[in-house]
Amino acid sequence: MNTRTIIKRLSLSLLLASPSAFAVEGYPDIYLDREQPVNIHSIFCGPNLKNLRALKPGYIYTNSEQIEKGTYYFSSAYGDFSYTFNSVAGQDPTQIMARGLLSGGKTQKTDMKKEICIVGKIAGLPNALTKNIGKKTLSVEDPEWDKTMVKYKMFGKPAFGKGIYQDQRTTAKHDAQDQKVFAANQAYLAETKKLFKVELDKIIRQFPEKLTNAIKYAHQEDGFLEKKVYQVLKEPAVWTPVAKERYNDQQRRLSQEKAWDIIIQKNFDWFFALVGKSNSLESTQVLAGPAAVWNGQQLQQLATVTATFANGKTLALDFLVTSAKVPSSIFNTMSVIKKQALLVRNNPIASSKKPREPIALPAAGSLTVYTPTEKMVIFFSPFRDKNLGDNYRYQ
């Protein structure tokens, strides 16, 4: 029997087939099981079999020896889709089957693109076609399992469950990796708290001396604005671009100096209005407040330094000590970590990238910690303005 006779016989029987051959109601959803052998069937499909050259290759994954009646689900770079296979009246289902394609979220059989597929070898077909029809079987422990599935994923990744396009073993491997990322994040946060405490202890040990020096400085410099003489700027003789830029820069610096001086004197005024200028300092004491807490991406903790004066009253200054920001990704929940990793693993455009690796612990001395007590001249500014989260008590 020659090829032309084969085609005529197939075409006639397919034309006589009932339209119900393409029905999908009641057909089971078919998913792959990674823990069973997988058969990758190479098939050819088209609107009919009159023109074999018009047939296009395709691949179907099954745990069964043959393609079964039912719906197989796939995911690709262009979206999810499904193939529903059915037998054709008068045809051997190991050789010929009907296929319906649904994509773009469509679920109605009226939206199906219907095709006829050659799913098995048929005597008399051209050798060029026959040699590409068949199946490749992957055993459960095949060392090439992952590599083989990646090879065929351009034709669509098969579903291993409803909406699941990743096999169970890969899922377990990825889950373990995501767990490592989450655990490393938690360890990073815990280590950052330890580093913060080390730096905080260094800072608060300096508070008594800093407070003492700030009070001495206030007594020494109070009223300095009354006798301070500022530089008188002279306009350039010739207004060249360079001369203008230099003159403007001098003006800016002079304005900044005056502004700072005003702030310094206001701090003195605040302090002496509170405790009195003749009220001498007797002693100081420092105390760390409640444990550090996260505020956004920063650790913060209150540290209190207390000054006792000759009149028996005390001034308690609560300094808010703050760390530098840590990466926001450190605070990701497990669900966020999984979602971000999945976007990389399943995105063909990002296939060259890798999901996040577990972060290394911060090194000793790597955490920067800030305190508003660094500059003695503005030591009391946080309390005068109360804009930086610091507070005070005089009683």
N, C-alpha and C positions, 0 to 999 in steps of 0.2 A: 504494500500500500504506500503510495507516494505522499509527499507533504501536502500537495493540493487536495488530495482526497481526504486526508486527515482533517484539514481545516474546514472543508465543506461539511463533513459529518459533524464536527463539533459545533459549527455555526448553526446548522439546521436544528440540532437538538436544543441548543441554547435559545433559539428563537421560539421554540415550542414550549419552553419552560414557563411555568406559572409565575405571575408577578409575585406570588407569595414567597418566592425564593428569596426575596430581599427583605422580608419582614424581620423585625428585631424585637418585637414585644415578647417578653418572657425568656429571652436569651440570657444566659448567665454572664456575669462579669468574670473575666478570667485574668488572674494575676499570677506572676511568677513567684516561685519559692526558691530562695537561694540555697536551701539545704537539700534540694533535689537536683538531679542532672538537668541541664538546660539545653534544649535543642534550638538552634538558630536556623530557621527555614529560609532559604533564598527562593523567591517566587517572582513571577512576572505577571503584571496586571494591565488591563486596558479596557476601553469601553466595549470592545468585542474582540473576536479572534480572527476577523477577516484579514487584518494586516498585522502579521507577527512583528514587523519592524516597529510598529507603534507601541508595542508593549514596553512597559517600564519596570525596572527591577524594584524589589521591595524585600523587607525582612520581617519575619514574625518570630517571636520568642515563645516557646512553650516548654512545659515540663512533660508533656505527653509526646508520644512518638509522632503523631500526626496533628495537624492544625484542627482544632475542634470548633464545633458550632459555638458561637458566643462572641462577646465583645472584648477586644484587647485595647488597652489604653497606653498612650505614649505621651512623652513631653519632648519638646524641641525648642530651639532658639526662637522659633516663630510662634510658639504657643502649644497648648495641649490639644491632642486630637485622639480619635478612636477609630478602630477598624472593627466592623461586625462581619463575621464570616458565617456563611450558610451553605448548605449543600445545594446542588442544582439537580432538578429532576432529570433522571436518565443518565446522570454522570457519576463516575467514580469519585467520591470526595477526597480520595488520596491523590487525585490528578487535577480535578477542576472544582473550584468553589466560587461562589459569589461573594463580593466584598463591598461593604458600604462605608464610606468615609464621612465622619462628622468632625468639624473643627469650629474654631471661633466661638466656643461655648454653646453651639447648637446641639439639640437633643432629639429633635423630631425626625422621623424617618423620611418625611417629605423633603427635608433639607439634605438628605444623603447624596453623595456623589457615588453612583453605583458602577461597579466594574466587575469584569470576569477575570479570574486569576488562574494561571497554571501553577499548581502547587506541588506537582510531582512529575516525574519523567513520563513521557508518552512516546511510545514507539513511533518512529516516522518523522518526528520533529527535527528541524535542522540541528546539526551537531553544535553549532555556535550557541544555540539557545539551550539545548539539553545539558551541555556541560556546566552551565551556570545555575541549573535547578537542582536543589538538593538540601541537605542540612548538615550543620556542624554541631557536634555534641560536646558540651563542656561538662566534665565530671565535677562533683562537688568540691573536690580538692585539687582541681586542675591549677597548676602554678601560673598558667597564662589566663586565668579567668578574668581578672580585672582588665588586663591589657586587651583582651579580645572584646570585651564589652565596650571599652572606650573606642575601639576601632569602628564599631558599628553604630555608635551613638549619633552620628550625623543623620541617620535615618530615623531617629527618634529613640528616646530612652524608654524601656518598658516599665510598666507599673508593677510594684511588688505589693501593692495594697491600694485602697481607695485614696487617690491623691498622693501616693508615696512612690517616688521614682528613684529610690535608692535602696539597694539590697540590704538585707538584715545585717550582714557582716560589716559592710562599709558603714552602715548606720552606727553599729556598736563601736567601730574604730573612731568614727567622727565624734561620737558622744564622749568617748574617753579623752579625746584631744580637747574638746570643749570644756570638759570637767577640769583638765589640767590648767587651761587658761583661767577658768574661774577661781580655782584654788590658788594659783599664782597671784591673782589680783588680791585675794583676801590676805595672803601672806605679805604682799607689798604694802597693803594698808596697815597691817599690824606692825611691820617693821618701820614704816614711816612714823607711827606713833612713838615707837621707841627712840628713833632719831630726834623727834620733836622734843621729847622729854630731856634728852641729853643737852640739847641747845637751850631749852627753857631753863634748866638748872644753872647753866653758865650765866644766862641773862639775869635771873633773879638774885644771884649772889652779888651782882654789881649794883642792884637797886639802892641799898642803903647809902653807898658812897655817892652814887649819882644824885640822890635826893639831897644829901648833905651839901654837895657841891653846887647844886642848883639854888639852894637857899642862900648859900654864901654869895653866889653870883648876883642874886636878886638884891641883897643888901648892898653889894658893892656897886652895882650899875644902875640902881633905881634913880630915875630923873636924868639919865644921860642925854635924853633928847633936847633938854633945855640948853645944853652947852655944846652940842655937837654941831660942827660946821661942815656942810656938804660942799663938794666940789662945784665950782661955777663953770658951766660949760661955755666955751666960746665957739661962735659959729665960724665955719671955715671962710677964709677970704674969697676963695673961688669954689663954687658949688659943682665940683666934678662928681661923676657917679661914685667914685671911690670915697671922696670926702663926705658925700651925703650918707653913704652907708656907714662910715666910721662914726659920724656924728649921731646918727639914729641909734647905733649900737650903744654909744655912751649914754644916751638918754634912757634907753631901756634898762641898762644896768643901774643907773642912778635911781630910776623909779623903783626898781626891785629892792635896792638897798633901803630906800625910805619906807617901803611897805613892810619889809622885815623888821626894821627898827620899831615901827608902830606896833607890830604884833608882840615884839619882845617887851615893850613898855606896858602893853595891855596885860600881858602875863604877870608882870610885877604888880600892877595895880590890883589884879584879881587876887593874888596871893596875900598881899598886905591888907587888903580890905577884909579878907577872910580871917587871918590869924593875928593881924596887928604887927606893926614894924618893930616894936620894942619887945615882942614876945620871943625869947630865944629858944633855940632847939636844944632839947635835953637828950633824946635818944631816938633810934630808928629800929624798925623790925620788919621783916619780910615774910610773906606767906604765900604759897602757891594755892590757887583756888581749886574748884572741882576739876576732875580729869578733862583732858582736851577732848573736844568734840569736832566733828566735821561740819563746816559751814560751806556748802558747795564743794569746791575742790580744794579747800584750805582747812587746815587744823587751827583751832583757836582755843586759847585758855586764858583765864584771868589770873593775874598775879598781883598781890596787894602789898604795897610798902606803906608802913605806918610811921608817922613822925609824932613824937610826944613833946609838947612845949612846956615852958616854964609855968604857964598858968594852969597846967594839969590837963589841958584839952589835947585831943589827938586828931591828926589829919590822916585819913586813910585814902590812898590813891589806888584805884583799881586799873591796872594797865592790861589792855587786851593784846596779848602776844599772838601773832599770826604767822603761819608758815607760807611758803611759796605754794603756788598751785601745783597739784599733781595732775597727770593726764586724765581727762574726763572718762576715757575708756576703762579706767581702773574700777569705776563704779558700776559698770554694766552688769545687769542681772544675767542669769543663765539663759533666759529666753532671748535677750538681746544678743548675747554672744553667739547663740545658735543661729539666729536670723542673719547676722552679719556674715558668719562663716558660710552659711548656705548660699547667700548671694554670690560669694566668690566662687564656691565650688560648682554652682550650677549655671554660672554666666559664661558663655563661650568667649565673650570679649575679655573677660578677666581670667581666662583659664591659665594664663601665664603667671598669674599672681598666686600667692598662697594665703590661706587664712592666718589670722594672728597667731604667733607663737607665744607661749607663756612668758610673761615679762620677768626679767631678772630682778632680784631684790635690790633696793637702793643701797649704794655704798655708804659707809660711815663718813660723816662730814659732808654729804652731798645735798642735804636739805637746808635751804635758806630759811631762816626764821627772823621775822621783823618785830621790832618794838619801837614805839614812838619816843623812847628815852635816849636815842642815839645822840641827839644834839642838845647840849645843856641849855643853850640860849632859848630853846622853845620847849623846855621840859614840861611846863605847865599848860601848854596849848590844848592838849586833848580834853582837859577838864574845864578850861575857860569856855570852849566852844561846845563841848559835849557832842561833837559830830562824828567821832571815831569809835564809838562804842565803849568808851571809858567812863568811869564814874568816880565820885569822891564823897567822903563823909567827914564833917568836922564837928566834933562833939566833946 
